[in-house]
Amino acid sequence: MTALPEFAFVKAQMCRDARVDNCPEVATNVPGVVALRDSERPDTVVTMTPDQWVTLADAIKAGEYDLSG
């Protein structure tokens, strides 16, 4: 098994409120890699390329993954 690089995860601004206890975290400090994890499960890391990240972000912005309805 290959060791993961040292990711520097950050939370979105709205998740930095102490009343919010579970947020996605993103790391972009490793060139060519975007890493995601759930703050409640920090040992599970999903990685993708920057192009894949853009595709995902565009789909979310377009409402493709809207769970509100």
Backbone as XML, in Angstrom:
<?xml version="1.0"?>
<chain id="A" units="angstrom">
  <residue number="1" name="MET">
    <atom name="N" x="0.840" y="-1.175" z="0.000"/>
    <atom name="CA" x="0.000" y="0.000" z="0.000"/>
    <atom name="C" x="0.889" y="1.245" z="0.000"/>
  </residue>
  <residue number="2" name="THR">
    <atom name="N" x="0.547" y="2.194" z="-0.838"/>
    <atom name="CA" x="1.305" y="3.430" z="-0.934"/>
    <atom name="C" x="0.806" y="4.423" z="0.111"/>
  </residue>
  <residue number="3" name="ALA">
    <atom name="N" x="1.730" y="5.069" z="0.795"/>
    <atom name="CA" x="1.358" y="6.061" z="1.801"/>
    <atom name="C" x="0.816" y="7.311" z="1.124"/>
  </residue>
  <residue number="4" name="LEU">
    <atom name="N" x="-0.182" y="7.915" z="1.754"/>
    <atom name="CA" x="-0.742" y="9.157" z="1.231"/>
    <atom name="C" x="0.196" y="10.315" z="1.532"/>
  </residue>
  <residue number="5" name="PRO">
    <atom name="N" x="0.242" y="11.311" z="0.654"/>
    <atom name="CA" x="1.050" y="12.497" z="0.951"/>
    <atom name="C" x="0.444" y="13.253" z="2.136"/>
  </residue>
  <residue number="6" name="GLU">
    <atom name="N" x="1.169" y="14.209" z="2.643"/>
    <atom name="CA" x="0.695" y="15.011" z="3.773"/>
    <atom name="C" x="-0.239" y="16.098" z="3.249"/>
  </residue>
  <residue number="7" name="PHE">
    <atom name="N" x="-1.533" y="15.863" z="3.399"/>
    <atom name="CA" x="-2.521" y="16.829" z="2.949"/>
    <atom name="C" x="-2.782" y="17.864" z="4.041"/>
  </residue>
  <residue number="8" name="ALA">
    <atom name="N" x="-2.991" y="19.105" z="3.635"/>
    <atom name="CA" x="-3.354" y="20.186" z="4.552"/>
    <atom name="C" x="-4.832" y="20.492" z="4.316"/>
  </residue>
  <residue number="9" name="PHE">
    <atom name="N" x="-5.689" y="19.828" z="5.089"/>
    <atom name="CA" x="-7.129" y="19.969" z="4.900"/>
    <atom name="C" x="-7.650" y="21.256" z="5.517"/>
  </residue>
  <residue number="10" name="VAL">
    <atom name="N" x="-8.640" y="21.850" z="4.839"/>
    <atom name="CA" x="-9.330" y="23.040" z="5.346"/>
    <atom name="C" x="-10.832" y="22.826" z="5.205"/>
  </residue>
  <residue number="11" name="LYS">
    <atom name="N" x="-11.574" y="23.527" z="6.052"/>
    <atom name="CA" x="-13.037" y="23.500" z="5.990"/>
    <atom name="C" x="-13.521" y="24.774" z="5.318"/>
  </residue>
  <residue number="12" name="ALA">
    <atom name="N" x="-14.712" y="24.711" z="4.746"/>
    <atom name="CA" x="-15.340" y="25.905" z="4.206"/>
    <atom name="C" x="-15.588" y="26.888" z="5.348"/>
  </residue>
  <residue number="13" name="GLN">
    <atom name="N" x="-15.649" y="28.157" z="5.025"/>
    <atom name="CA" x="-15.832" y="29.205" z="6.030"/>
    <atom name="C" x="-17.034" y="28.923" z="6.931"/>
  </residue>
  <residue number="14" name="MET">
    <atom name="N" x="-18.161" y="28.516" z="6.351"/>
    <atom name="CA" x="-19.367" y="28.283" z="7.156"/>
    <atom name="C" x="-19.199" y="27.113" z="8.131"/>
  </residue>
  <residue number="15" name="CYS">
    <atom name="N" x="-18.256" y="26.238" z="7.880"/>
    <atom name="CA" x="-18.026" y="25.086" z="8.754"/>
    <atom name="C" x="-17.062" y="25.398" z="9.890"/>
  </residue>
  <residue number="16" name="ARG">
    <atom name="N" x="-16.503" y="26.576" z="9.903"/>
    <atom name="CA" x="-15.556" y="26.926" z="10.963"/>
    <atom name="C" x="-16.261" y="27.388" z="12.227"/>
  </residue>
  <residue number="17" name="ASP">
    <atom name="N" x="-17.583" y="27.484" z="12.166"/>
    <atom name="CA" x="-18.399" y="27.831" z="13.322"/>
    <atom name="C" x="-18.407" y="26.638" z="14.277"/>
  </residue>
  <residue number="18" name="ALA">
    <atom name="N" x="-18.166" y="26.867" z="15.543"/>
    <atom name="CA" x="-18.094" y="25.782" z="16.536"/>
    <atom name="C" x="-19.404" y="25.008" z="16.646"/>
  </residue>
  <residue number="19" name="ARG">
    <atom name="N" x="-20.518" y="25.610" z="16.236"/>
    <atom name="CA" x="-21.820" y="24.919" z="16.311"/>
    <atom name="C" x="-21.992" y="23.895" z="15.198"/>
  </residue>
  <residue number="20" name="VAL">
    <atom name="N" x="-21.146" y="23.958" z="14.173"/>
    <atom name="CA" x="-21.192" y="23.000" z="13.060"/>
    <atom name="C" x="-20.097" y="21.976" z="13.324"/>
  </residue>
  <residue number="21" name="ASP">
    <atom name="N" x="-20.494" y="20.725" z="13.517"/>
    <atom name="CA" x="-19.491" y="19.744" z="13.939"/>
    <atom name="C" x="-19.119" y="18.715" z="12.879"/>
  </residue>
  <residue number="22" name="ASN">
    <atom name="N" x="-19.710" y="18.785" z="11.695"/>
    <atom name="CA" x="-19.383" y="17.804" z="10.667"/>
    <atom name="C" x="-19.394" y="18.476" z="9.311"/>
  </residue>
  <residue number="23" name="CYS">
    <atom name="N" x="-18.232" y="18.555" z="8.691"/>
    <atom name="CA" x="-18.119" y="19.227" z="7.401"/>
    <atom name="C" x="-17.143" y="18.501" z="6.497"/>
  </residue>
  <residue number="24" name="PRO">
    <atom name="N" x="-17.355" y="18.649" z="5.188"/>
    <atom name="CA" x="-16.331" y="18.160" z="4.283"/>
    <atom name="C" x="-15.091" y="19.037" z="4.389"/>
  </residue>
  <residue number="25" name="GLU">
    <atom name="N" x="-13.953" y="18.421" z="4.194"/>
    <atom name="CA" x="-12.678" y="19.142" z="4.216"/>
    <atom name="C" x="-11.963" y="18.881" z="2.893"/>
  </residue>
  <residue number="26" name="VAL">
    <atom name="N" x="-11.266" y="19.886" z="2.389"/>
    <atom name="CA" x="-10.596" y="19.803" z="1.098"/>
    <atom name="C" x="-9.133" y="20.192" z="1.264"/>
  </residue>
  <residue number="27" name="ALA">
    <atom name="N" x="-8.265" y="19.485" z="0.570"/>
    <atom name="CA" x="-6.836" y="19.825" z="0.547"/>
    <atom name="C" x="-6.403" y="19.989" z="-0.902"/>
  </residue>
  <residue number="28" name="THR">
    <atom name="N" x="-5.705" y="21.077" z="-1.170"/>
    <atom name="CA" x="-5.196" y="21.328" z="-2.521"/>
    <atom name="C" x="-3.698" y="21.613" z="-2.507"/>
  </residue>
  <residue number="29" name="ASN">
    <atom name="N" x="-3.032" y="21.246" z="-1.412"/>
    <atom name="CA" x="-1.608" y="21.576" z="-1.265"/>
    <atom name="C" x="-0.658" y="20.612" z="-1.965"/>
  </residue>
  <residue number="30" name="VAL">
    <atom name="N" x="-1.154" y="19.491" z="-2.463"/>
    <atom name="CA" x="-0.304" y="18.528" z="-3.182"/>
    <atom name="C" x="-0.534" y="18.741" z="-4.682"/>
  </residue>
  <residue number="31" name="PRO">
    <atom name="N" x="0.486" y="19.114" z="-5.426"/>
    <atom name="CA" x="0.317" y="19.401" z="-6.852"/>
    <atom name="C" x="-0.340" y="18.244" z="-7.608"/>
  </residue>
  <residue number="32" name="GLY">
    <atom name="N" x="-1.364" y="18.582" z="-8.398"/>
    <atom name="CA" x="-2.043" y="17.595" z="-9.227"/>
    <atom name="C" x="-3.062" y="16.750" z="-8.512"/>
  </residue>
  <residue number="33" name="VAL">
    <atom name="N" x="-3.324" y="17.038" z="-7.226"/>
    <atom name="CA" x="-4.256" y="16.228" z="-6.441"/>
    <atom name="C" x="-5.178" y="17.138" z="-5.636"/>
  </residue>
  <residue number="34" name="VAL">
    <atom name="N" x="-6.475" y="16.813" z="-5.654"/>
    <atom name="CA" x="-7.431" y="17.416" z="-4.738"/>
    <atom name="C" x="-7.897" y="16.285" z="-3.835"/>
  </residue>
  <residue number="35" name="ALA">
    <atom name="N" x="-7.815" y="16.492" z="-2.529"/>
    <atom name="CA" x="-8.200" y="15.454" z="-1.577"/>
    <atom name="C" x="-9.420" y="15.920" z="-0.789"/>
  </residue>
  <residue number="36" name="LEU">
    <atom name="N" x="-10.335" y="14.991" z="-0.539"/>
    <atom name="CA" x="-11.551" y="15.265" z="0.222"/>
    <atom name="C" x="-11.645" y="14.291" z="1.378"/>
  </residue>
  <residue number="37" name="ARG">
    <atom name="N" x="-12.224" y="14.759" z="2.482"/>
    <atom name="CA" x="-12.537" y="13.851" z="3.589"/>
    <atom name="C" x="-13.682" y="14.444" z="4.393"/>
  </residue>
  <residue number="38" name="ASP">
    <atom name="N" x="-14.277" y="13.626" z="5.196"/>
    <atom name="CA" x="-15.341" y="14.018" z="6.115"/>
    <atom name="C" x="-14.687" y="14.260" z="7.468"/>
  </residue>
  <residue number="39" name="SER">
    <atom name="N" x="-15.005" y="15.366" z="8.101"/>
    <atom name="CA" x="-14.363" y="15.679" z="9.383"/>
    <atom name="C" x="-14.654" y="14.627" z="10.450"/>
  </residue>
  <residue number="40" name="GLU">
    <atom name="N" x="-15.748" y="13.882" z="10.315"/>
    <atom name="CA" x="-16.048" y="12.818" z="11.275"/>
    <atom name="C" x="-15.306" y="11.523" z="10.968"/>
  </residue>
  <residue number="41" name="ARG">
    <atom name="N" x="-14.766" y="11.391" z="9.742"/>
    <atom name="CA" x="-14.002" y="10.205" z="9.343"/>
    <atom name="C" x="-12.708" y="10.653" z="8.669"/>
  </residue>
  <residue number="42" name="PRO">
    <atom name="N" x="-11.820" y="11.281" z="9.404"/>
    <atom name="CA" x="-10.621" y="11.863" z="8.794"/>
    <atom name="C" x="-9.645" y="10.858" z="8.203"/>
  </residue>
  <residue number="43" name="ASP">
    <atom name="N" x="-9.790" y="9.585" z="8.536"/>
    <atom name="CA" x="-8.875" y="8.579" z="7.980"/>
    <atom name="C" x="-9.283" y="8.111" z="6.586"/>
  </residue>
  <residue number="44" name="THR">
    <atom name="N" x="-10.496" y="8.471" z="6.142"/>
    <atom name="CA" x="-10.965" y="8.105" z="4.815"/>
    <atom name="C" x="-10.787" y="9.302" z="3.891"/>
  </residue>
  <residue number="45" name="VAL">
    <atom name="N" x="-9.883" y="9.181" z="2.941"/>
    <atom name="CA" x="-9.542" y="10.279" z="2.035"/>
    <atom name="C" x="-9.843" y="9.851" z="0.599"/>
  </residue>
  <residue number="46" name="VAL">
    <atom name="N" x="-10.542" y="10.701" z="-0.121"/>
    <atom name="CA" x="-10.827" y="10.489" z="-1.536"/>
    <atom name="C" x="-9.999" y="11.504" z="-2.315"/>
  </residue>
  <residue number="47" name="THR">
    <atom name="N" x="-9.310" y="11.049" z="-3.338"/>
    <atom name="CA" x="-8.497" y="11.966" z="-4.147"/>
    <atom name="C" x="-9.016" y="11.996" z="-5.574"/>
  </residue>
  <residue number="48" name="MET">
    <atom name="N" x="-8.756" y="13.123" z="-6.225"/>
    <atom name="CA" x="-9.107" y="13.296" z="-7.628"/>
    <atom name="C" x="-8.159" y="14.309" z="-8.246"/>
  </residue>
  <residue number="49" name="THR">
    <atom name="N" x="-8.207" y="14.400" z="-9.568"/>
    <atom name="CA" x="-7.395" y="15.389" z="-10.253"/>
    <atom name="C" x="-8.092" y="16.750" z="-10.169"/>
  </residue>
  <residue number="50" name="PRO">
    <atom name="N" x="-7.368" y="17.829" z="-10.392"/>
    <atom name="CA" x="-8.015" y="19.140" z="-10.430"/>
    <atom name="C" x="-9.130" y="19.212" z="-11.492"/>
  </residue>
  <residue number="51" name="ASP">
    <atom name="N" x="-8.942" y="18.567" z="-12.643"/>
    <atom name="CA" x="-9.995" y="18.572" z="-13.671"/>
    <atom name="C" x="-11.252" y="17.853" z="-13.174"/>
  </residue>
  <residue number="52" name="GLN">
    <atom name="N" x="-11.071" y="16.745" z="-12.474"/>
    <atom name="CA" x="-12.218" y="16.030" z="-11.907"/>
    <atom name="C" x="-12.916" y="16.897" z="-10.848"/>
  </residue>
  <residue number="53" name="TRP">
    <atom name="N" x="-12.141" y="17.632" z="-10.076"/>
    <atom name="CA" x="-12.700" y="18.534" z="-9.064"/>
    <atom name="C" x="-13.567" y="19.610" z="-9.732"/>
  </residue>
  <residue number="54" name="VAL">
    <atom name="N" x="-13.073" y="20.182" z="-10.814"/>
    <atom name="CA" x="-13.835" y="21.206" z="-11.537"/>
    <atom name="C" x="-15.140" y="20.614" z="-12.076"/>
  </residue>
  <residue number="55" name="THR">
    <atom name="N" x="-15.070" y="19.416" z="-12.629"/>
    <atom name="CA" x="-16.269" y="18.755" z="-13.142"/>
    <atom name="C" x="-17.274" y="18.529" z="-12.019"/>
  </residue>
  <residue number="56" name="LEU">
    <atom name="N" x="-16.817" y="18.059" z="-10.871"/>
    <atom name="CA" x="-17.693" y="17.838" z="-9.722"/>
    <atom name="C" x="-18.294" y="19.155" z="-9.240"/>
  </residue>
  <residue number="57" name="ALA">
    <atom name="N" x="-17.471" y="20.179" z="-9.080"/>
    <atom name="CA" x="-17.959" y="21.477" z="-8.600"/>
    <atom name="C" x="-18.989" y="22.061" z="-9.566"/>
  </residue>
  <residue number="58" name="ASP">
    <atom name="N" x="-18.743" y="21.956" z="-10.861"/>
    <atom name="CA" x="-19.696" y="22.452" z="-11.852"/>
    <atom name="C" x="-21.025" y="21.710" z="-11.764"/>
  </residue>
  <residue number="59" name="ALA">
    <atom name="N" x="-20.977" y="20.389" z="-11.583"/>
    <atom name="CA" x="-22.200" y="19.592" z="-11.464"/>
    <atom name="C" x="-22.982" y="19.974" z="-10.212"/>
  </residue>
  <residue number="60" name="ILE">
    <atom name="N" x="-22.268" y="20.215" z="-9.109"/>
    <atom name="CA" x="-22.945" y="20.620" z="-7.873"/>
    <atom name="C" x="-23.598" y="21.986" z="-8.061"/>
  </residue>
  <residue number="61" name="LYS">
    <atom name="N" x="-22.858" y="22.920" z="-8.641"/>
    <atom name="CA" x="-23.407" y="24.266" z="-8.886"/>
    <atom name="C" x="-24.630" y="24.228" z="-9.802"/>
  </residue>
  <residue number="62" name="ALA">
    <atom name="N" x="-24.656" y="23.290" z="-10.731"/>
    <atom name="CA" x="-25.769" y="23.158" z="-11.665"/>
    <atom name="C" x="-26.972" y="22.437" z="-11.054"/>
  </residue>
  <residue number="63" name="GLY">
    <atom name="N" x="-26.837" y="21.969" z="-9.819"/>
    <atom name="CA" x="-27.943" y="21.296" z="-9.150"/>
    <atom name="C" x="-28.047" y="19.820" z="-9.416"/>
  </residue>
  <residue number="64" name="GLU">
    <atom name="N" x="-27.022" y="19.247" z="-10.039"/>
    <atom name="CA" x="-27.063" y="17.835" z="-10.392"/>
    <atom name="C" x="-27.167" y="16.913" z="-9.165"/>
  </residue>
  <residue number="65" name="TYR">
    <atom name="N" x="-26.661" y="17.365" z="-8.048"/>
    <atom name="CA" x="-26.678" y="16.548" z="-6.833"/>
    <atom name="C" x="-27.538" y="17.190" z="-5.747"/>
  </residue>
  <residue number="66" name="ASP">
    <atom name="N" x="-28.558" y="17.929" z="-6.144"/>
    <atom name="CA" x="-29.429" y="18.607" z="-5.197"/>
    <atom name="C" x="-30.238" y="17.581" z="-4.416"/>
  </residue>
  <residue number="67" name="LEU">
    <atom name="N" x="-30.044" y="17.527" z="-3.119"/>
    <atom name="CA" x="-30.744" y="16.562" z="-2.271"/>
    <atom name="C" x="-31.889" y="17.211" z="-1.500"/>
  </residue>
  <residue number="68" name="SER">
    <atom name="N" x="-32.200" y="18.466" z="-1.789"/>
    <atom name="CA" x="-33.203" y="19.182" z="-1.011"/>
    <atom name="C" x="-34.634" y="18.826" z="-1.406"/>
  </residue>
  <residue number="69" name="GLY">
    <atom name="N" x="-34.814" y="18.147" z="-2.502"/>
    <atom name="CA" x="-36.178" y="17.891" z="-2.963"/>
    <atom name="C" x="-36.521" y="16.503" z="-2.956"/>
  </residue>
</chain>
